[in-house]
Amino acid sequence: MITPRELKELYKQGENISAWLRREEGVAHNTREIIEVAYDLQSGSYVSAMDDPTISAHKREYAIEISKLIRSLCEPESILEAGVGEATTLSGVVKALGSTVASYGFDLSWSRVAVAREWLENQDVQNTVLCTGDLLNAPFASNSIDVVYTSHSIEPNGGSEEAILRELYRVAKRYLVLLEPG
């Protein structure tokens, strides 16, 4: 059994932790535990990347486009980013939509949610509630959020897409927006 320190060292060396753990466990798809471990190890990396002006500008443009897409669908009272990570996307979406929209985010990784809280505070983004949760069991009531969206959150969960979509549709009151690769 590998220790957390050894995993962290592999991550620092550029090893794909999810792939490494899948090989070790003999599974074809990421498990909840594999995803959580991989994201805990990389917590802080998305916020650190925002120090790069090119990445920051791209993320800002991306968030503005998401907000335009949401506004083309409706004027939401509430939004939720499922798999919020470090909230580097959500912060820009909230800024673009304005402070009257109640915003929420959840992520499997407590470490990333902690980084996200600090990021939102530093970005002066308010009216946002973050929590931990699983895409297969979102911590929100049915039909409770006007617009639920993902941004590269479903992709690491290969093999669970249908169940995740059912769960996100359960929470969405009006729209579900998927921003996923491939």
N, C-alpha and C positions, 0 to 999 in steps of 0.2 A: 504494500500500500504506500503510495507516494504521500509525502507530507505537504501541507500548504506552502511551506517555504520552498520546497523543491519545485512545486508547480509555478510559484512566482518567478523562480529563476528561469524555468523553461519559457515563461511568458516574456521575460526580459530579453531572452536570447532570440525572440521572434517566432517561437513555436506556436502553431495554431492549437490552442489548448482544447478547443472543442474536438478537433480531429484526433488529437492525442488521447483524450479521454474516451472517445468512441472506440479507438483501437484497443485501449486497455480493457474496456468493458465488453468488447466484442459485439457492439450494437451498430446498426446501420444509420440510425437517426439520433439526433440529440435528445437526451432525456431532460426533464425539468432540472435535475441536479447538475447535469453537464452545463446547461445554459447558465444557471445561477453561479456556478463556480467560475466559468469563463468571464462573465460580466463583473463579478466581484473583483477578479484579478485586474481587470482593465478600468475599474472605476477611477474617474478623474481624467482619463485620457481624452474624452470628447471636449471637456471644458478646457483642458490644456491646448488642444488643437485650435481653439478659438483665438489664441494669441497670434496665429498666423493670419495676416490681413486677407489673403486670398480665400482661405477657408471661411473666415468670418463673413466676408462679403457674399460668398456663395450661399452660406447658411441663411443670411439675411434675405437674399433674393428668393431662396427656396421657401422660406416662411411666408413671405409676402404672396407668393404664388398660391400657397396652401390657403391663406386667408381669402384671396380672391375666389378660389374655387369654392370655399365654404359659403362665401357671400353670394355666389352665383346660384347656390342651392336654396339658401334661406338666410334670414337674419337671426342667428342663433341666440338663445338666452344662455345656453351652456354648451361647452365642448369638452371632449375627453381625448387625450392622446394615450392610447393603449400601448404599453411598452415605451414609456416616456424616456427611459434612460436617464441622462443627465439634464434633460429639459432644454437642450440647446436649440431644438426645433420649436418646442412649445413656447418658449419665451418670446421668440420672434412672431409666432402666430398670435399670441395674446396681445403683444404690442400693436400689431397691425389691425386686429379686430377691435381693440379698445377695451377700456376697463369695465364696461358695463356687462361684458360676457363673463359668466362664471366659468372658470376653467379648472380642469382636473387632469391628473395624470397618475398612472400607476406603472410599476415595474417589478419584475421578479426579484431584482437585486436591491436589498436594503442599502448597500454601500452606494449604489448609483442614485437612489432616492435621496440619500443624505447629501451627496454632491449636488444634486439638482436643487435641493432646498437652498443651499448656499448660493448657487448660480442665480436662481430667481431673485433672491434678496439683493445680490450684487447688481443685477440688471434692473432693480426697482420694479419688478413685476409682482403685482399684488393680485388679490382676488383669485388665487390659485391654491388648490388643495392637492397635495401629493400623498400617495400611500403605496404600500407594497401590495402586490397581487399577481395573479397568474392569468394569462390569456385564456386558459381553459375554465377559469372560475373567477371572473372579474368581481371585485368587491363593490359592486353598484347594483341598485335595484333595477328591475326590468323597466324598460321604456323611460329611463330617468334622465338621459342626456340627449339633447337635440342632435348634435353631430359627434359621432365617435370616429376617430381616424387613427390609422397606423402609419408609421414611417419606418420601413425596414424592420418591423417587429415580428412579422409572421415568418419571414424567410428562415430564421434559425430553427424554426419549429417544424421542419419537414416531416410530413406524415400525419400531422395534426391539423392541417389547414381547415378541413371541413368542420371539425369540432370547434376550432377557434372562431370561425365565421359565425357558426350558430350562437356562440356565446356573445360575440360582439353585437350581432343583430338583436339579441335579447336586451342588451343595455340601451341600444340606440332607439331614441324616440322618433327621429325623422330620417336621418341619413347615416350611412356607414361609408367612409372614404378610405380606400386602401392605396397607399403609396408604397409599393413593394417592387423589388427588382424582378426582372425576367418576365 
